[in-house]
């Protein structure tokens, strides 16, 4: 900031949140000012007497009265020109990637950077000549950029004039490329006030649709280019899981997600809204996550807690269970061999989920901290002498022994006893003495009571210690002064005796209790150490778990524990091995431990008379892997080996997946392989062409190898090497208000969790309208959204493929990120910044889709600033001018003829509203609905029925249907409007009949009404439902949208005619052509499929009529 840009100065009188009051400041409304010593950006929003009220767009913490306020005399403006598209800004048009490169993840106050790179050069091609007269908005030249031709316009605030000089060549955006006779010098860069609506030559009627590729929008509720629409956001239905869901941490341990939330709550920037709270973290926990077909370590950026009124429990054939919100996604392997992220509410029984085969953890064995584990035990052996030597050093350092004791907080008589050898020092005291003296001696030999024997403490939990823990947790117990292991297997008793002596230097005794042999180790030190490591003191069978020191250890340590537990409390029967327990926590831990070593288990629960019985089982290939990794010279392993030798050439339960016949045929036909080649490779083609047989993973690999199909090879050799296919067995919806939790994992958007390891997707914002609309430019404003949601938008957009160009969607997008933890005042700036940029591209003759998510957060910011100004509140505390501000924003949309270019341009505004609790009567929603022409009502009931998009056809509306009717008739088909009206009528009649069915039942309806219900279901299922994840169905062209509705109506006409001729409703709805209509939307060539279905309908209805 140079002094020449400052018109006047004042000083701060008082500060109240984002509002600063300045005195002695010569200013006007909407002047940009710099506040305080750090020169925080602000804007004058009210002037009373000699005081100016300033809305500050940065955090005001630490700013004090008396600090200077500098007025620039200029309105808040944005930079416009080439280089805008592909940019990511904050609400003040500061480029976030550039600022991150300069100062890291957090922008320092008062920092700034140009909105457009001032150093990049563009090749300017003049469109005018010297002597030409130009007016505001005229095109004076063009430059070529990555997205095509960019017009350089004379700014709208220019006075115009005659061109005296125009320069062709390479220039930066700040260089002058033309000069007018008025002395005005023109560059490619403009500065335009954000609160001023950009002028246009003429407002045009909204006669051209913004084609979205979504049938429910284009068909029922079309939006015009230049139109306005509102979409309600979710109400407490985030993508979350219930609180007791375990999450796999990167150190090998696991923790309930609610505990993770509470561990990190408040450790970063906190945000709270009604029924939800989250913390954005700088140094969050590290979790395991899927990335490009493998499990990797990732850091959590946000912990979240909210509420939901419904959840979905998903169970799999392997026994995995997870309870999550309906919109939480899981990873599904489709029959087309694609990995799809599918919401829980959209899952079907039989869907194949991907679950991790192993959990790679970069860990080493955990050291045993004796001072923490056994602080009250006494030090003996070399440690005792080391402590006495350390006391001597402390006497020299502190002058006297008493002074040293006082410094450490140790009783001086106790210190004397340690020094003279009368008493053995407590471990806690000895550790403090050694550390203070700078000694590194490790205390590894301790004892309990005076008469007890010394016990050696291992430095770490190694394989031997882990095996002993497994044996004891399987068949052992702790008594007040001893540890006991019960088992009639002589070799196991010997093993426990051996390990007790090897690890701890302790002798054991043999006893017999109720015919069960046992080994007893009399050592309170060992007993207390085991309790410290997590060994239950009471009801071991119900409370046991795998010690965290084992879970955090190396793979060999985990394997040794599992071996010990299996030998003590596992068994092998017929074809499978089993680990059983009465502790649900132990079952979960064993499932994770087995997965750590590459074994994918099945889990189940069996209720007995006394306690539930939790089972962890594995067979087939997993049993082979278990025997290979854990083999030991014991009877149980010999039984497994004998079984595997006996069934070596027989089926061992190899896992398999569904594969679509079309996928098999396409891969085969595009290859040079023969059927004989496949048969000899163990992948007989006929087995899979009719989808009667699932394909095993080895057979899929063979099939991919023979056909040289890269996609199938990647799936079989990479994804299915790291992930196990697990089929959905149960889906249950619960209607109950619950607390739910989520973690944001940047980049990968998923984490490993569940009662046995599975992949859980976290929040990601879908941008179907942005991706598939036929707008030339997209402006996305994240206004006051959660930090993790905005993070995902910023990461998701650059990766989305643009269906129009095949390039990245970000290349024709401007993202404006203003999160909820940023100053509230900046939300307003983000809204106006976004719409000003959109108007600029509109004047280029382009169609712009602007999406503001959410305008409710902007309204909340207005409410807070209004309260700081002590203005008279309106309804629910919002300012009285709420309605006018919303109207001004949406009125900046429209289709226009720009001042200069001949081509019309448009700005279509789609605003998201987030009414608290789903209350549409609240002021923001109501004032928005008074202004916008379209309303897309999201319906929770439809979402719970797995109907997507979940747009309620009764509550939604479009104000453009009539003005767009001519377009549809002329550009698509003259029957468009007629068919859409029939669609509306049938949906209304069907819904009315459904209400009647609730009262009297379906069988009480006349046949014609029953048929109408069936046709209504076809319209909802085949036409209105659309799969955003299917590569074909995710986009429906206007012609396809028309054709699909047309063929359903043709079916309806045939059906009513057949009914009138005496056919039965049951015969009509059971025709094969009915189901084939539903397959048109996923057909690669829908016109070819359409003709097939029409021919089939003619034949089948002809046969029905003859019966």
N, C-alpha and C positions, 0 to 999 in steps of 0.2 A: 504494500500500500504506500504510494507516494504522497507527499504532502499536497501536490498539485490537485489530487483528486478529492481533497477534503474541502467542503464548502463552509462548514461551521463545526464548532466543538461545544459540547456541554459536559455535564458530569452526572454520574448516577446518584439519584436521590434515594431510591429503595429498590429492592429486588423481591419478587414473589414468584418463585418457580421459574417458568419460561418467560415471564413478563418483567421487564425492567422499566422503571420510571426515571426519566432524565429531566434535568432542569437546565435552563439557559441554553437550549438547543434550538437554533433557527432551522426549522424543518417543515415539510409538508407531509400529508398523508401518503403512505406507501413508499416514502424515501428509504433507501437502504442505508443502514448505519453500522458502524463497527463499535462494539461494546467492550469496555475494559481494556486492561493492558494486553490481553491476548488477542484483542480485536475480533471478538466473536460476531458472526454475521447476524444482523437483525433487521427488522422492518417496522417502521412507524405505523401503528394501527389505530391510534387515538391521540387527539390533542385536546387538552383541557387547560385553559389559562396558559400558564407558562410551563406546563409539564407535558412531556411527550411520553406516551405509553408505547413501549417497543416489544414486539414479539421476537424473541431470540431463538434462532434455529439451532443452537448448540447448547450443551449442558452448562448451566450457570453456576454450578457449585464452585465456591471459592472466589467468586466475583464479589466485590465489596462496594458500598456507597463511597462516593468521592472519586472513583476511577473515571477516566475520560470516556466520552461517547463522541464518535466522529461521524458526521453526516456527509454522505457522498452527493446528495442531491439527485441521485438517480434511482429509478424504480428497480425492483428485483427483476433481473433479466436472465435469459439463457442464450447460449451461443448456438447458432444454427449454420449449417453448411455441410459440405462433403465430409465424411468420416463419422457421421452420427450412428449409422446402422452398425450393428454388432457391438455397440457400447453398453456398458453396465455402469449406471450412475447411482448416486444417492439422491435424495430429494432436492438437493441444491445443485445438481448436475456436476458434482465432483466425480471424476472417473475412479471407481473403486479399485480396479486392478492396478492403476498407476500409483494410487496412494498406498495400496498394500505393499507394492514393491519398494516404496520410499520408506515406510515406517512400520511395516508389519500389519498384523490383523486388526489393530485398533487405530482409528484415525484420531490423531491428536487435535485438540481444540485449536481453532484459529487457522488450521492448515487449509490450503486450497491448491487446485491444479486446474489447468484449462480444460474446458469441456470437450474441445476439439484439439487434436495435436497440432500445435502451431508450427512444427518443423517439417511435417510431411508435405511433399510437393505433389501437385496434380497438374496434368497437362490440360491447360485451358484452351478451348476452341471457341472463338468469338461467334456469336449469333447476330451481332449488330456491326455496323460500320460507322466510321467517323461521319458525322453529319446527321445520323439517324436521331429521331426524337423518341425518347423512352419515357414511360410512365411507371409509377410504383407497381411492382409485381411482374414487369416485363422480363422476358428471358434475355439476358445479355450474353450468355454463353453456356457451354456444357463442359463437363469433365467426365471421364470414364473411371468408374470405381468398380469394386468387386461385384456389386449387384447390378451393374449396368450403367446407363446414362444418368447423370445427375445434373439437373438444370441449376444454373446460377441466376438468381432472381434479383432484380432491383428491390431493395427493402421496402416494405409497405409504408414506412414513415418518410421515405425519400420525397423530395419535391419534384423529381423528374427533371427533364431538360434535354439538351442536345449533346450527343456524344462528341467530345473533343478528341479523346484518345482511347484506343482499345488495344490491349497487348495480348498477343498469342504466345504460348510457351508454357514452361513449367514454373509454377509459382506455389507458394504456401498460401494458406487460407487468409493470412494477414496481409499479404502483398496486394498492392493495388493493380487490378486488371483493367480498369476503365476509369475515365474522368469525364465529368459533365461540364457544360459551360457555366454552371452555377458554382463551380469550384469543388463540387462533391466528388470525392474519390471513392470508388467502389471496389470492394474486395469480395472474395468468395464467402466470407464469414459475416453473419449478421448478429447483432445483439437485439433481442426483442423482449419487451416487458411481458411477463408471464400472465399478468392479470388482465391484459387487453385482448379482446377477441380479434383475431386476424380478419381484416376486411376481405370481402369477395365481390366479384363483379355481379353475381346473380345467384340467388338461392334456387336450387332445382328441386322438383318434386321427387320423393323417394320411390322411383319406379323400377329400380334394378335391385334384385335380391342379393344379399350377402350369402352366397352359397356356402353352407357349412359341411356338407357331406353327411349330415346326421338326419335321418328320415323324419324323426319327430319334429325337428326344427323346420327343415325345408318343406316338409309336407303339411304339417298342421299349424306351426307357429313361425312362419318365415320372418326374417329380419331383413329390412331394406338396407342397402348401402347408404350410410349417412343416418341410419336409424339409431334408436336408443333402446336399451333393454336392461332389465334387472334380474339377477339370479340370487336367491337366498343362499347363504353359506350354510355349513353344517352347524348343528346345535348340539354340542357335547357328544358328537359321534366321531371322534378322532380315531385314528388307526392305532389302537392300543391293545394291551393285554391286561389280564387281571393281575393283582398285586403279588400273588404267590408264585408266579411263573418264574422258574429258574432261568438265569442267563449265564452262558459260558463266558468266563473272563479269560483274558489272554495269558494269564499266569497259570492256567490249568484248573483253577478253582471255579466254583459257580456260586451265584448269589441271587436271591429273590429280587425281582425288579423293583419292588417297593422299597427294599432295603437299600438298593443302589440309589434310588431317588432320595431317600432320607440322608444317606451318606453325603450326597453332593448338593443337597438343597441349600441355597444361600452361598455357595462357593463361587458364584459368578453373578452376572447381571440377572436379577429376578424380575419376572413379570407375572402379574395376577389379573385374571378376569373372572367373571362369574363362572364358578364351577371348574376353573382350570388354573393351573399355576405351572410355571416352568423356569428353569435356570439355564442360561447359556454359559458354557464352561470354556475356560482357557486350557485347562488341564484335566479333562474328564477321564473316566476309567477306560481301559483298553479291553475290547471284546473281540470275539471271533466272528468273522463275517465272510460271506461268499463274494468272491470277485473273479470273474472270468473263469468260472469252472473250478476254482479252488477255494479252500478255506484259508483266510489270511487274518492278520491282526490289524485292527482299526481302532481309532480313538473316538469316543463318544463326545459330541459337541453340545448336546442339550439333554437334560432330564426333564420329563413332563409328567404331570399328574392331572387327571380330569375326571369327569363322571360320564356315564352312559346309561341309557335306559334300556338297552338290550345288548346281549352278547351272544356269540355263537360258539358252541363247543364242537371241536373237530376231533374225531378219533380215527386212527389208522389201523390197518390189519396187524401191524407190529406192536400195537398197544400204545403208541404215542398219543398224547392228548394235550390239547391246548385250548384255553378259553379266551376269546378275543372279541373285539368289536366287529360288527358285520363288515366294515369296509377295510379291515386289516387284510393284507395280502399274504398269500403263501405261494411258493414256487411249484408250478404244475408242469409236468412233462406231457405234452399233448400227443395224440396218435400221429400227428404230422412230424413228430420228433423235433418240436420247438419247445423252448422253455418259456412259459408264460406266467406273468404275475397275476394271480386271480384272487379277487376279494373273497373272504370267507363266506359271505352271504351268497356268492355265486358258485360255490363248489357243489359238485354232485358226487354221490356215492360212486366209487369206481375210479374217480380221478386219481392220477398218479402224482404224488408229491415227491419232491426230492429231499432226502435227509442225508446228513453227512456220514460218510463211511469212517472217517477218522477226524481227530481234532489235533492238528499239529501245533505243538506248544514248544517254543524255544525256551527251555527251562533247565535248570540244574538242581541237584539235590538240595533240600532245605536244611540249613544249619540249625542245630538245636541251641537256643540261647539259654544257657544254664541259669543265668541270673534271673531271667524272666520265668523260666519253668519251675525252678526250685530255689526261690530266694531265701527260705528259712533253713535250708539244709546246711550242714557244716563242711567246710573245705578240709580235705586231708591230702596226704601225699605231697608231691612236689609243689602243688598249689599253696599249701600251708607255708612252706619255706619261702616261696615267692612273696607272699603277703608280708611276712616278717621283714624281709629285705626292703619291701616297698615302704613299710612304716619307718624304717631307718631313714630312707630318703626324705620322707615327709617331715620328719623331725628337723632335718637340716634346712628344708625349705621354709618351714613355718616357725622355726626357733625352738619350739617345744612340742612334745607329743600331744600335750593337752590342746595346744593351739590347732594342731593338725586335726585332732578329733572334733574340735568345735567347728572348724571350717567344713568338715564333711557331715556334720550333724550326727556323729557317733558318740555315745556316752564315753567319757574319758577313762572310766574304770574298765569298760569293755575293751577299749583300745589298749590299755595296759596289759590286760589278760592275753590279747592277741600277740602283743609284742614279746611277752615273756614266755609264751608257749603254754600258759595255763589253760586257755580255752581255744578250741578250734573256731575260726571266724565264720560267721554266717556268710552265705554266698553273696547276698546283696551287699554286705559291708566289704567283703573281700574285693568285689568288682569295683566298688567306688574307690577303695584304697589303691588298687592297681592302676586304674585310669588316671587318678590324680598324680600318681608317681610316674606316669608315662610308661608303664610296663605293659607288654602285650601278651603276657602269659594267659593261656586259656585254662579255665578251671574245669577239669574233666573227671575229678575223683571226689565224691562227696559221701556223706553218711547222714543218717538221721539221728536217732537217740544215741546216748553214750555207748550202750552195749551193742549197737547194730554194727553190721559189717560194712566196710567201704564198698561203694558201688561206682563202677566206671561208667561215665556217660559218653556215648558216641558223639563225634563231632557233627554228624548229619544223619538224616533219615536215609540210609542207603538201602540196597536191595534186601540184605539180611534183616534189617530192622523192619522194612515194609512187609516182608513175608511173615515175620513174627506178629506184627500188628494184624495181618489178615487172619492168621491162625487163631489169635486170641479173640478177635471180634467175631469169628465164626463159632468157636466152641470154648471161649474162656470167660472169666469174670474177675472182677477185682473185689477183694475183701478189705477191711480197714487197714491191715498191715501185710497183705500178701496178694499175689496174683496166682490164679489157678486155671489150668487148661484141662478139659475133660474130653477123653476120646479113648476108644478101645483099640485103636490102631497103634500097635507098638512102635511102628516107624515114625509116626507123627509125634508120639510122646518123646521118643529119642530126639526128634528134630527140635522140639521146643526146649528140651534140656540143653542141647548143644548150642542153640542160639542165645539162651539166657547166659550161659557161661562165656560164649565168644564175645557177645556185645557188652555185657555188664559185669563180667567176672563173678557171676552169682551161681552157687550150687543150688540144685533142686532136690525135692523129695517126692517120692511116689506114694500116692494114697489111693484108696478105693472107696467110692461112695455109691451105694445102691447098685452094685455090680458094674459101675462105670469107673474105669481107670482114670487117674488124673496125675498131673505134674503140678506141684505147688512150689512157688518161689517166694520165700519169706523175705520180703524187702519192701518197706514202706516207701523208700526212694523210688523204686521201679513203679510201685503202685501209683504214687503221686505224679510221676512223669507221664504215665499212660493217661491219667485223668486230665492232665494239662493238654495232652495231644488230642483230647476229645473222647476218650473212652468213658462211656456212661457209668456213673457210680451206682445207679439203681435202674431196674427194668431195662437192662441192656438190650433185650430183644426188640423192645418197642422204640428205643431212643438212639440206637447206634447209627453211625454214618461212617463214611470213609474219611479218615483224618485229612484235614486240609494240607498238612505237610506232605502227605502222599500225593494228593491231587496236583500239588504244585511241583512235584518232583519230576525226574526224567521219565521217559517212557518205560525204561527198565524197572524203575522203582514201582510204577503203577502196575506193571505186569507181575512183579513179585508179590505185591499185595493181593492181586486177584488170584494168583496161584495159591497163596496161603488160605484165602477165604474159601476157595473151591475145595481144597483138600479137607478143610475142617467142616464146612457146612454146605457143600455142593454135592451134586450127584449126576451120574450119567445113566440114562435109561433108554434102551432101544436105539434111538437115532439122534437124541438131543441131550445136550448138557444143560444143567439148571443151577442157578444160584438163587436161593430162597431166603426170605427174611420176613419178619413181622413189622419192619420199619419202612414206611414209605420213603423216608429220606435216604435210607440205605439203598433201596431199589433205584432211586434216581441217581445216586452216586455211583452205583455199580454200572448203570447204563452208560454214564459219562466216562467212567474209568475204562470200560470195555471199548468204547468208541475211541478213546485216547490211543489205544494200542491196535486200532484198525479192525475191530470186530463189531459188527452191527447186530445188536441184540433185539429180541422181542420182549416186551414187558406185559404183564397181566396181573390181575388181582383175583384172588379166590377167597370168598368169605367163609370162615369156619365158625364153629359154635362160640369160640372164645375171642379170637382176634382175626383180623384180616391177614391173608397170606399173600405176600407180594413176591412175584416170580420174575426172574430174568433168565431168558432162555436163548439158545442159539443152536443151529444145526446146519447141515449141508456145507457149503463153502466156508461159512463162518466157523463151524466146528473144526474144519481142516486148519484154518488159520489159527484158531485157539490152540490146537495141539502143536502146531509148528512153533508158535512163539513161547508157549508156556510149558512145554514138555518137561516132565520130571519123572524120576524113577519111583513112581507110586502106582498102586493098584488101579486108581481111577483113570490115570493116563494110559495104562496098559489096556484097559477096557476100550477106551476110545480108539487106540491104535488098532486093536483087534477088529473093531467094527469097521474102521476105515479100510483096512486091508480086505475085509470080507465083501464090502460093497463098492470096491474100487471102480468097477465097470458099470455100476448102477446109478440111477438118478439120485442126486444128493441135494435136491431142493434149490437148484440154480435159479436165481431171480430172473424175472422176465418182465416185459413191458408191452403195452398195447401199441400196435403200429397200424396206421391207416393203410388199407389196400392201395389207395391212390399213391401213397408215398413209396410203397414197395414197387408198384408197377412203373412209376416215373423214374425211380433210380435204376431199375433194370433196363427199361427201354432206352434210356440215355447212355447206357454203357455198352461195351462190346462183349459182355459176358453171355454165356449160354445157360439154359436151365441145368444142363449137366454139370457145368462148372459150379453152380450154386449147390447142387445136390451133393457133389463130392466134397464140398467145403462144410457140409452140415447145415445148410440154410436152404432147404427145399422151398422153391418159390410158391408152389401151390398151397402150402400150409398157411400162408399169410395173405394170399390174394383175396380171400373171402372174409377175413377178420374173424375166423373161427378159432384161431390159435394165437396166443401171445408169443412174442419172440423173445428168446433168452438173450441176455446181454452178450454171452460169447457168440451166439449165432448172429446177432446184429453186427458184431465186430467182423465176423467172417463175411457176412453179406456186404459190408462196407468195403472190405479189402478186395473182394472179387469184383464188385462193380466199380471200384475206385471212386466211390462217392465221398467227397471231402466232408460234406455236412454230416452224413451218418457216421463217418469215421471220427469226426470231432466229438459227436455226441457219445459214441460208444467208447472211444479211447481216451477221452478227457473227462467230460461231465460225468459219465456213468462209472468212471474209474474212481472219482472222488465222491460221488453221491449215489445213494441207494434208492431205487424206486419203491415207494411205499404207498399202497392204495388207500384211499379214503373209505372207511368202513361205516362211519356214523357222523351225522350232522344234527345238532340239536340247538334250537334257538331258545334263549331265556329272556323273559320280559321282567327285568328287575333292575333297579337303579344300583349301580356299583361304581366304586372308584377304580379307575384304570390308569395304566402307566405306559410310557413310551420312552424310547431312547432314539436320539438322532445320530445316525452313523453316516457322516458325509461320504460322498463318492459311491459307496456300495448300497446304502439304504436298507441294510438288513443286519440281523444278528442271530446267533445260534442260541436257542433256548428251548424250554419245554420240559416235560417230565423225563423225556429221553431226547437226545439232541435232534432238533429240527430247525429249519430256517424260517425265521419270522421277519417279514418285511416291515420297515418302519415308514413313516409318513413321506409321501411324495405327491406333489401336486400335478395332476394331469391337465394338459392344455389342449384338449381335443378341438375346441373352437379355434384356438390360435393355429394349431397345426394344419387343420383341414379347410379352414375358410379360404375363399378366393381373394382375400385382401392382399394387396401388394406389400404392405408394411404392417408390422405388429408393434404396438407400444404396450408394454405390460408394466403396470404400476403396483408394486407391493406396498400398500399403504397401511402401516401399523400392524402388519402380520407378524406372527411368531417368528423369532429369529431362525428356528430350525426349518420352518416351512419355507421361508425366503431363501435360506441357504440351499434348500433342495431345488427351488426354482432356478437359482443361479447356476447350479451344477447340472440340472436336467436339461435346460434349454440348449446349452452349447452342444449337447450330445444328440438332440432330436434331429432326425433326418427330415428335410423339407420335402414333402411329397410332390411339390410343384417343380422343384429344380433338381432333386437328388442330392443337393448339398446340405449344409447345416442350416437349421431353422434360424439360428442366431444371426445369420448373415443378413436377414431382412427384419431384424428385431431390435428394438431399444428396450432395455430393462432398467427400471427405476426401483431401487430397493430402499425402502424406508421401514425398518422393523419396529416392533412395539417397544423395544428397549431404547430406541433413539428418542430424543426430545420430541414431545408431542407436537410442538409448533411446526416441526419439519414435515409433518404429515400433510399439512395444507400446501406447503411448497411443492411436495412431490406430485400432488394432484394437478396443480397448475403447470408445473414443469412438463409433465407428461402430455397434457392436452395441447400445450403450445408447440411441442415437437411434432405432435400428430398433425396440427394445422399446417405446419411448414411442409410436410410431405403431401398433404392434401393439395397445397398450391403448386406442387410439382406435377399435378394431374394424376395422382396416385390414390388408390383406395386404401384407407388405414383402418385397422381394427384396434381400438383402444380398450384395454381391460383393466379396470380399477378394482383391486381386491385388498381392502374392502372400504367402501365409502362410509360404513358404520364407524370404522376407526377414525376416519377424518372427522366425522361428526362428534365423536368423543373428545377429540382434540379441541374442536370449537367450543364444546361445553366447558372444558377445563380452562381455556384461555378466557372465556366469557366470565367464569366465576372469579378468576384473578382480577379481571377488570371491574368486578362488583356490579355487573350489568343485571338488569331485572331478568330473572330466568323465565323461560317459557315452559312448555309441557315437559315434564320429567327432567327439568334442569337444563334442557338444551336452550341455546339462545333464541330470541324471537326471530332472528334473521336466518335460521336454519333452512327454512323452505326456499328463501330467495337464493341462498348460496348454492343449494343443490340444483335449483332450476338454472342458475347461471352456468353451472358446470355442464349439465346435459345439453343446454342450448348451444354449446360450442360444437356439438356434433352436427352433422348435416352433409348433404351433397350439394356442391356448389360449382359454378363456373368461376375459376380463379381470375384474379386481376390480369395476369399475363398469359399463361399457357391456354391453348384452345381446349385441351382435353379436360373434361370435368374431373373433379376429385371429391373424395368423401372422407369423413371421419365417423365411424360407427362406434358408439360408446356402449360397452357392456359393463355395468357396475354390479359388483357383488355386495349384498347387504347381509349382515350377520345379526339378526334380531336376537337378543338374549332370550333363551328358553324357547325360541321359535315363535315369539309373540309378534305376529304381523301387524298388530294394532299400534306398536310403538312408533314414535314420531319419525324416525329416519326412514323406516319402510313405507309408512303412509305417505310422507312427502315425496319419496322417490316414485311411488306408484302414480302419483298425480302428474308426474312429469314424463315418465318414460312411456313408450307405446307398446313395448313387449314385456311380458312377465313370464319367466320360466319357473314354475313352481316345483321344487323338488319334493318328492313324496317318500317318507320313511317306510310306509307300508309297502310300496312298490319295491323299495330296496330290500326289504326283508323277504320279499317273494322272489328275489334275485332277478328283478326286471330292470334292465339298464338300457338307455339312460332312464333314470327314475323321475321322469317328468310327468306330472299329473295332468292328464288331458282335459280334466274338468276345470281345474283351477287356473291353468295357464291360459294366456291369450296373446294375440298378435293384433296390433293396430294397423298392420301393413297388408293384411290379406287382400283387401279390396284393391289397393293401389298397385299391387303386384300381380293381380289376376291376368292382366293383358300380357305381361311378360311370360308367364307360365304357358299361356295358350299359344303365343306366337313362337316361343323358343323351344318348348318341349312338346306339348300335345294339346290340341284344342279341348280335349276332355279332362284336362287337369283339374279345373275348378269343380266341375261336376262330380268327379270321383272323390275329391277331398270332402265335398259336402256329404256325399254318401258315407264316407268314412266317419265323419262327425256324427251323423244320424245313427249309424250302426253302433258306434261306441256308446252313445247316450242310451239307446234302446237296450243294449246289452247290460249296461250298468244298472238301469232301472229293473231289469229282469233279475239281476243278481240280488238286489234287495228283496224282491218277491220270493226268491228261492230261500233266503234266510228265514222267511216266515212259514212257507208251505212245503218247501222241498222241491227238488228239480223234477221229480216224477209227476208232480201235480200240474206241471205246465203243459199247455197244448204243444203239439209236435212242432208247429212253426216257431213258437217261442224257444223251444229247446234247440232248434236248429240255429236260431239267431244267437243264442248263447255260444254255440260252437263257432260260428263265424266271428263273433266278437273275440273269442280266444285266439283265433287264427290271426286276426288283425293285430292283437297285442303281442303275440309271440313271434309271428313271422315278419311283421312290418315295423311295429314301434320298437321292439327290442333290437339292440344292435351291440355287437361285441367289439369294444374298443381295442381289444388285444388281438383280434383275428386279422391277419394281413389283408384279407379281402373285404370282410364285412366292416372293418373300421371306417371305411369311406364308401358312401353311396352317392353316385352321380345323380343329378336330377332325372336323367332318363331312366336309370335303374330304379330310382325311387318311384317314378310313375309306373314303370312296368310291374314292379312287385305289387303295388296296390291294385293295378288293373287286373292281374291274374287272380288275385284273391276275390275281387268283385265278380270276375267271370265264374269262379267256382261257386260263389254265393248264388248267382243267377241260375246256374245249372242245378244247384242243390234245391232251391225253392221250386223250380220247375219239376224236378224229379219228385219232390214231396207232393206237389199238387197232382201228380200222376199216380200216386199211391205207394211210392217207395218209402221204406222205413228210415227213420232218422239214424238208427244204428248202422244200417247198410251204407248210408251216404257218408257218414263221418269216418267209416272204416276203410274208405277207398285209399289205395296206395298213393294216388295223386295228391291227396291232402298233405301227406308227410313230405312228398317231393317238393311241394311249393316252398316249404321251410328251408330247403337246401339251395334254393335259387340264390339267396343272399350271400352264400359262401362259395358259390361256383366261380371259377376263374373266368369263364365266358358265360355271363348271365343270360345273354340273348339266346345262345344255343340251348342252355338248360331250360329257358322259358318256353321255347318251341317244343321241346321234348315233353314238358309238363302239359302243355296245351293239347298235344296229340293224345297223351295218356288220359287226360280228363275227358276228351271226346269219346274215347273208346270205353272208359269205365262207366260214364254216365249213360252211354248208349246201352251197355249191358244191364245197368240197374233198371232202365226204363222197360227192358224186355222181360224182366222177371215178374 
